[in-house]
C-alpha cells in the first residue's frame, strides 16, 4: 500500500505518502503529527475545493465538543503550516476562508506507476474523439451535420505557439457584480471590451491591430457575449435591454426589452438562434430569439432549491440570484447550460429539464481542450470536465490569481482580466484623495453617510456575497443584513437609528428596514411582485420615497407615509407614460427631485411634494446619480462621468441656478440610476469607492494556454 502511486502526491518541494502517513521535503522526512497530516491528506484529496470546518470536525474530531474541536483544528492547521513553511496571510499551499474552511491552492502531481511515469492530475484532459473538434466548430456546425460526423476521427487543429501579452483598456472601467466586461471571439481574432468609466461603451480589439475600435451607439453597455460564428457581439444595456452589433462595426440593433432590473450575464446558443440571459429580478434564466422577440423564463429559483439547500455553502446560501449562463458544446445539438446559483455551478438540460450541481464556482466557461475554467474567490481555476455528462472528470488547478472574466477561443487562446479591489475613500470637491473610509473589499457600492456624518452604510461584496455593512470612523463594522438574499441601496432614517434597504428575499426587490446597530431582523415595508427601489427618507421621518417598476407602465414614483399607529401606507406620487426614478426629498420636505426620460434621456426634474402640482427642469445635458446637499442649496448629479453641482433655492419658491462640473471619477457611471457616492453633511467632501492603489485592470491574452500551464510540471 505504501507504494500505491495514487496515494503519493507531490506539490512544490514536498511529497506526501498518504498511505504511509509521511511527508517529505526534497526527499527528507518532515516531522508532522497525525492530525495535521490528516488535514493535509483531506485537502490533497480535493485540491482547489473548499473543505469546510464542519467536514474536518466530522472526519477528525467526531466525538469532541465544538470548543475542543475549534481550538484543536486551529492548532493542527498552524502546525501544518509550520511544517510547510506556509503563511496564512500570503499562502502558497493552504488558503484559509474565514468562518468557512480551507482550500489547497498549489498545483499537485499524482505520481505515476512505480516505473517512474508521472501525471499531473490537475491537468488531465479527457481526450476523446470529440475533443479534436474545436469549440468554434462545435458551436457553428448544425446539429445534423455533427451527428453525421460523430463517427469520424477529426484531424487535430494545429496548436499556436505559447505566447503571452496584455491589452490595455481604452479607459478605466468600474467593476460590476456578475457582469462580463471582456470576451474573446470563438475564432480567436477579436476581444470585446466594455470600457469608459462614465458611460460604459463597447470596444473591439482586433488582435492583429494596435488600437481598439469604438462601437458607436453602444453607450450604457454592461456585459458582452459573442455569437458562435464570431460575426456578432451581443451586449446588455442598463435597464435590462439586449442589443447586438456586427463585429466589423455598424449600428447596434435591439434584441429584447427584457424587463430585468439587471442582466447578470448572457450567452448565445450554439445554433445561433437564441440568446440565454440571467435576470436579477425577476430572477431566473430566460431565452429570447436572437433575431428579436419576447423572452421566456426557462429556469426559476423554485426549480433549483431541493438539492442546493443542502449543498450550498455559507455565505452563498444567501444568494437568490441566477447568473453567469454558459452553453456547453454537446454532440447532437444538445441544450445543456451551466450557470451559477447559490455559489454552485448548476447544469441543466433545457430539453429534458434534468439538472444537477457540478460543484462550487463562478463564471464558468468550457475550453475545447477538455477543461472548465471557473472562478473560486478571486482566482481563476481549471478542471477536467465532461460536457456530455456536465460533470468534473478530474482535479482542479490554479491558473491565475486575482483574475476574472475568463473566455477561451477555439484555437486555445485564453483571455482574462485582473480582478480589482476597492475601498471607500473621501475626496474633496476637486476629486483629490483625503482619507480612506473602510477595508479593502471586492466591491463597494452606493455608500450612504449617516445624518450626523459619523457612520457609513454601503453595499459591500465580500466572499461573493452582497450585503449592507455599517462602519464608523474607528473602522468598526457591522454586517447589517444576514438573511439569505442579496441586499442593496441603504438609506438612513433621519435619526440614524435605522437603515432602509432593498432585498431580493422574494426573488424581486422589496423594501425592508432594520435597526442600524444590527438589532432584530429586518422587517418588510413594501413587498409586491414588482421591483421597489428605496430612495430617500424625509428629515421629519414621515415619508420614505421609492420607485416601482411595473411591466405595463414602466418606472413610477411612490412614497410611504407613516400613519397614526406607526405603520406605513403606500401612496402613488407620479405615474406617467415615461420612466421616473430615484425620488429624493429636499431637506425641508417641500420638493422631490427625480430622474425622468420624458425628453428622450434621463434629466433631473423637481416637483412640489406631496401635491406634485408644479415641475422645474434642473439639468439639460443628461443626468444620473442625483442627490440633494444637506443644506438644500445644491443638487448633485452625474453628467457624462462627471459630478455636477447645480445651485438651487428653496424659498420662497424653488429656483434652479447655474451648474458647475466638479470632477470625473470611475464611480460616476452615467448608466447607473442611483447615486454611487454621497456628500458629507457640510458639503465639502464626497465619498466614493476607489480602486486600491489606483490600479487599472489589465487584460491578459495567453495563446496555447494549456501548454503554458502544463509546463509548470
N, C-alpha and C positions, 0 to 999 in steps of 0.2 A: 504493500500500500504506500510505503514511503516513496517509491519510485513512480507512482502513478503520475503521468505528465499532466493530467487535468487538475492535479492538486498542487502543482508548483507554479507560482506566479511571480513574474519579475516586473518591477517598476523602478525606474531610475537605477541607482546602485544596489537596490535591495532585491532579495529573492525570498519569498515566503513559501515554505513547505507546509501546506495546510494539513496534510495527513500526519506529518511528524510533529507539528506544532513548533516549528523552528523558523526563525527569521535570521537571514544572513545579509551582511553588507560587504560587497566586494569579496565574497567567499568566506568571510569570518562571521561566526555566530554572534548575534546580538542578544544579550540577556533581556528577556521580556516575560513578565509573569503571564499566567494563564488568561485572566480576564482581559487585559489589554490585547493579547494575541487573538482572543475570540472576537473582540470588536473589530480588529483588523481583518480577520477572516470573513466576517459578515459583510464588511464594506467591500472587500475584494470580490466576493461572490456576485455583487451587483454594482460595479463601478458606474459612476455617473448618476445613480439613483439616490434619492433621499431615504436613508434608513432612520426611521423615527425613534425617539427615545423610548416610546412605549414598546416598540418592537424589540429593542435591545433589552428592555426590562423583562419581557416575557421569555426571551431566549436565555439570558444570563443571570437574572435575579428573580426567578418566578415566585419565590417564597418571601421575599423581603418586602417591608413596608415601603411606601413611596419615599419617605425621608431617607431611609437607609439606601435605597436604590439611587436616589438623586446624588447623594454625596459619593457613593461608590462609583457611579458612572463618570462623574466629573474627575475623580481621582484616576480612574483607569484610562480615560482619554488623555489626561495630562501625561501619564506615564508612556502611553503610546507615542504621543508627540515628541516626548523627550528622546525616546529610542530612535525615532525617525529624523530627529533634528528639525522638526517642523515648527512653524509659528502659527498661532491661532489668528493673528492679525494679517498675516501675509502667507497663507498656506500654500504648500506645493502638493501635499498629499491629502490631508483630511480637512475638509471645509466644514465649519460649524454654521448651521442655520438656526439662529436663536429661537428657542422655545419649540423647535420642530425636531431637529436631529442632526445627522451628519451625512456627508457625501464624500466619496473618494473621487478626486478630480484629476489624478495623474493617469497618463497613458499606461496600460498594463499589457504584458505579454504572458500568454499561457504557453509554457514550454512544451515543445512537441515530443515526439517519440524519443525513447532513450538513445536512438542513433544520433540525435543532435538536431533534428529538424525542429524549427520553431514556427509559431504563427502568432500574429498579433490579433488576438480575438476581438479587440475593439474595432478592427478594420477588416472584417471577414465578409466580403460581398457574396450574395447569392448569385453566382454567375451561371444562370440557366440560359437557354437559348433566347428567351425573351429579353434578357439584359443586353444582348447585342444590338437590339433596336434602340436607336437614340430616343430621348424624350420627345424631341420635336417630331419624329416620325410617328410615335405612338399617338401624339396629340393631333397630328394633321391628317393621317390616313383614315378614311372612313372605316367603320366597324366591319363591314362586309369584306373589304379588301384585307383587313387584318386577319380575319378568320381564314381566308384562303391561304395566306402566307404563314400561318401559325406553324405549319409542319416543316417549313423550310429553315435551313440554318443561314441566318443573315451574316454577311461579312462584317467584322468589327470596323467601326469608324476609326480612321487614323487619329491618334492622340496628338493634341497640341503639346508643345514643349512646356515644361513648368516655367511660369513667368508670373511675377507679382508686380503690381503697380497701383497707384492710387489716383482717384479723381476728386478734385475739389468741388464742393457745391458751388453753384453760381452765386448764391447768397446764403447767409445763415438761415437755418430753418428751426423753428421752435419744435420741441419734442411733443408728440401727441400720443395719447394712450391708444393702443390697438390699431394704429394707422401705419400702413406700409408706405414709406416715403421713397424707397429705392427699389427697382426691379429690373433685372436683365431680361432681354427678349429671349424667347426659346431658341432662336438661331444664333444667339451669342454676339450679335452685331451692335446692339443698342442698349443703353441704360436709361430708363425713365426715372426722372428725379423730380420730387416735389420740393420746391425751394421758394425763397423770398419770404423773409420774416413778416413783412407787412400784409401780404395778400394771399400767399400760397399759390404759386403758379407752376405749371408743368413745363419741364425742360427735357430734352432728349440729347444725351451724349452718344454720338456715333463713335464707336471705339477706334475707327480709322481717321478720326478728326480731332483737332486740338480743342476746339471750343464747342460748348453745348448750344443747342438750338432752343429758343423760347417758342412755346406753342401759344400763339395769341388767342385770347378769349378763354384762357383756362384759369382765370382768377377764382380763388376760393377752393382750389384743389386740395384734397386732404390725403388721399390714398390712391395708389396706382396698381394696375394689373395689365397683363398682355393677352392678346388673342393668340390662339395656338399657332397661327401661321405667321406670327410676328409682324403682321401688317397694320395692326391697330392697337392703340393704347386706350385702355379704359381707365376712368378715374372718377372718384366720388367727390362731390362738392358739398360744402356746408349747406345744411338744410335738407339733407337726405336725397340729393339729386345724383343720378348716374349719368355720365357723359362718356363719349368715345371720340377719338380723333385719329386720322391716318398717321402712321409713324413717319411718313415722309413729310408731313405738315399739311395744314389746311384748317378749316373751321371746325371746332368741336360740334358734335351733334348730340341731341338728347337721347337717352335710352329709357329712363323711367324717372318719374317723381315718386319716390318710394314712401314718403310719409314718415320716414325714420327720423328720430331725434339725432342720431349719429350712425353712419355706416362704418362698422368696425371690421372692414376687410371685404374683399370681393375676389372672385376667380371666374375665368372664362371656361366653359365646358370644353372637353376635348374635341367635340364635333363642331364647335364654333357657334352653335345655335342658341345658346342661352348663357346667362350670367347668374352666378350664385353669389349672394351677398349676405353678410351678417348685419343685423339691425340691433342697436342697443335698446331701443324702445319703439314699438312693442318688440321685445327681444325675441330672437329666433333667426333661422336661416330662411331666406326667400330666394326664389328663382324667377327670372324675368327673361323674355325673349331678347336676344342681343340686338335684334332689329328694332326693338321698341315694343312696349306693351305693358300689361298690368302685372305687377308682382304677385306671386302666390307663395304663402308660407308652407315650407316643407319640413321644418323642424321647429318644435316649440319646447320650452323648458319642461313641460309636463311629460313629453316623450322621453326625457333623459334622466329623470330623477332616480328611480329604483336603485340601480347599481351604484350610481355615483354618490348617493347619500352615505354609503358605507366606505367607498374608495377614496373620495376626495379628502385631501389633507388640509389641515389648517395651514395658512389662513385662507385657502382657496374655496372653502365651503361657503364663504360669504359672497362669492361672485355669482350673480344670477344672469349674467350676460353671455351670449354666444358670440364668438369672434374668430378671426384667422381662418376662414374656409380655404380648402385646397383640394383640387381634384387629383385622384390617383390614376395613373395610366394603367388601364385594365385591358387585357386581351378580350376581344369580342365586343368592345364598346361599353363596358360596364360603367355604372354611375356611382362609384364609391367615393365618398368625400371624407376628408379629415377636417376637424375644426376643434376649437378649444371651448370647454365648458367646465367650470369649477376646477381649473388648473390641470385638467386631464385632456389628453389628445383623444378625441372621440372619433370613431369611424362609423359611417352609416351608409348603407346601400340605399340609394334613393328609389330604386325599383322594388326591392323586396321589403324595405323597412328595417332590415336587420341592422343592429348596432352593437357596439361594444367599446369599452375604454381600452386603448392601447397602452397607456402609461402616462406619467406626468410630462408636461412640456407646454411650450407656446410656439407660435409662428412656424408650423410645420411646412416643409417643402421637400418633395421627393426628388432625389437625384437618380438619373438613369443608371449610374454605376451600382445601384442596389442599396442605397442608404437613404435614411430620412434625416435631414438636418432640422434641428429644432433648438429653441432657446430654453435653457434652465437658469432661472435667476437672471443674471446679466450676461451669461456666457453662451456661446454657440457650440452645440454638440452634434455629433453624427453617430448613427447607429444602424447596423444592417436591418433591412426592413423588407418584408414581402408585401408587394402591393396587392396581390391576389387575395391573400388572407387578411390584409390590413393589420399585420402584427409584426412586432420586432422579431428578428431572427438571429440576434447576437447581442453583444455588449457594446455600450457606447463609449466614446472617447471625446475629449475636449478638442475642439477645432480652433477657437479663438476666444479670448477673454474680452469682456465688455463689448459684445458685438450684438447686432440686431439686424433685422430686415434682410435675412439671407435669401438669395434666389440662385438657381443653377440653370445654365443653358444646356442644350443637348450635347454641345461639344466639350462639356466638363468645365466650363468657366463659371466660377463662383463669384458672386458679388455680395458684399455685406457692408454695413456702415458701423462706425463707432457708436456705442451707447453713450448717452450724455447724462451726466449727473448734475443736479441743480440745487440751489439754495436760495431761500428768500433773502432779500437784501434791501436796505433803504438807500435810495439815491436822492439827490437834490433835484430841483426843477430844471436843471440842465442835463440830468442823467448821470452825474458824477457819483460814483460809489461812496457811501458814507460809512456803513457798517452792515455786517450780516445779521440775520434775524432768524436763525433756525439751523437745524442739522442739514448735512448733505443727504439728499434723497434722490430716488429715480425720477420723481416728478412732483411739482407743487403748483397748484393752480388756484385761481380765484381767491386770493387772500383777502381777508376782511379784518380790519382793525376795530377793536372794541371801542365803545363810545368814549371811554377815558384814555384811550391810547395805550393801555398797559398790556394788552393781550392781542394775540393774532389767531384767527381761525382760518384754516385753509384745507382744501382738498390735497391730500398727500398720498403719493403712490409709493408704497413700501412692500417688498415681497410680492409684487404683482397684485396688491390689494389696495383699492382706493377707498379711503376713509376721511372723515373730518377729524383733524387734530387741532388742539388748542395749546398754544405755548405762551409763556410770559417772558419778561425781559431777562430773567435769570437763566433762561433756557429750559426750564422745567416744562414738560409736555404731558398732555392728557389725550388719550385716544377717545374722542367723544362718541364715536359710533362703533358699535360692535355687533350689530345684527347681521346675519348672513345675507347681505345685499350691498350693492355699491351705493355710496352716499356722495352727494355733490352740493355745491353752491351754498356755503354757510352765510347766514345773515344774523347779525346780533340784535337782541332786544335792546330797547333804549336804556334799560338799567344795567345791561351787561350780565344779567343773571342767566339768560337763556340764549340758545342758538337755534334758529330755524334752518332747515336744510332739505334738500331733495333726496329721496330714497327710491331705489328700484325694488323694494320688497315685493311688490305685486307684479313685477315684470315691466311696469311703466313708471314714470316719475310721479311720486306723490310727495306732499309736503308734511314734514314731521318737525317736532320741536323737542328739545331736551335741555336740562339744566347744564350750564356751562362748566360746572365742576364735575361732570360725569355722574350725576345723580341717577335717579330711576331711569329705566329705559325710555327712549323717545316715544312720544305718542303722536298719532296722525292728526293733522289739522284739516287737510283736504286729501281725499282718496277717491278718485273716479277712474274709469277706464282710460281717460285721456292723460296726456303729459302736462303736469303743472310745475312750472319753474318759479320758485320763490325768488323775489327780487329785493324787497325792502320792508322795513318795519318803522312805522311812524314814531316820531320823537315822543308823543304823548302816550304811546303804547296801544292806541285804539285800533290801528289798521295794519294789515300786512298785505302788500301788493304782490301780484304774481301774474304770469301769463299762462294761457291754456291753449294747447294745440289740438284743434278739432279737425278730423278728416274732411268735413264738409264746409268748414268756414275758416280754415287757416288758423293763425295765431290771434287770440283776443286777450284783452286786459280785464282782470278781475281783482277784487280785493276782499279780504276778510275783515269783518267788523266785530269787535268784542261786544257781547250783549251784557245785559244786567246780571246774568248768572255767571259771568266769567268765561262763557263759551265763545265760539267764533262762528259767525254766519257768513257764507259766501255771497258776494254780490257782483254782478257784471258792471264794468266801468266803460269799456269801449269795445263794441263789436261792429266791424265794418267788413267790406269785401277785401280789404288789404290785410297785411300781416303786421300786427303791433306786438312789440316785445319789450322786455326789460323795463317795467314801470318803476321809476324812482321818485319818492316823495321829497318835496322841498323841506328844508328844516322847519319852516313854520307850518307845514302841513296843508298849505293852500293850493299847491300846484303838483302836478305829476309830469315829469319829463319821461319820454319814452322814445323808442325807435319805431318808425313806420316806413314801409316801402311804397307808399302811395304815389311817389314821384317816379317809381321805377327802380329805385335803390334806397337802401336804408338811410334815413336822416333823423336828426333829433328834433322832436316837437315837444311843446309844453301845453298842457291843458289845465283849466281850473279843476280843483278837486273838492268835493266828490261830484260836482254837477257835470263837469266835462263840457261846459257850455261854450267856452272860448278856446281858441287854439293859436299858438305862435310857432313859427319856424325858427330854429336856432342854427342849424348847420345847413350847408349848401353844397359841399364837395364830397358827400358820402360820409357815413359815420357808423361807429360801432362802439362797444365797451364804454358806456356812459355812466357817470356818477356826478352827484352834487358835491360841492365843497361843504364842509360842516357849518360854515357861516352863511351859506346860501348866496354868496356873491359871485360864484363861478359854477359853470357846468363843464366838466371834463368829458372828453370823448376822444376816440381814435379815428384818425383820418389817414389812410394810406400808410399805415405803420407808424404814425407819429402821434404822440399825445398832444391834444389841443386843449387850451383853457379859454372858454368864452365867458366874458364878463356879462353878468345878468343883474337885474334889480327886481326885488320882490314887492316893494312898497313905494307908492300907494297901489300900483298895479305892476304886472310883470312887464319887463322890457329886456330884450337881448341886445348886448353891446358887441364890440369887436372881439375877434378870436385871435389867439396867439399860439403858434406852434411851440411846444416845449422841447421835446426830444424824441428820437426814434429808438425803438428797443424791440428785441425779439419777442417780448411778451405781448406786443401790440399787433396781433394778427387781426387784420380787418375783417376776416370771415368769422371771427368769434363774436357772438352777440353780447354775452355777459362780460362784465368788467374783470379782466385778468390782472388787476392791480388794485391798490387802494391808496388813499391820500391821508396823511396824518391829520389829526384834528386841527392843527394850526395852519395847515395848507402848505407847509414849507418842504415836506418830504413826500416821496412816492415809494410805496412798497411794491417790488416786482420780484419775479423769480429769474435768477441768472444762472448761466452755466458756470460750473465750478472751474476756476482758473481761466475763465474766458475762452475755454476750448471750443474749437469749431469742429464739428464732426467730419471725418474723412471717409470717403467711400473706397473700399478695398476691392480690387479685382485680382483674382487668382486663376490663371489658366492652368488646366490639368490639376485641379485642386487635390484630387485623391493621391496622385503621385507625391505631391508636396508633403502631405501628412503621413503617408506611409514611409517616407524617407526618414522619419524620426526613430525608426527601429534601432 
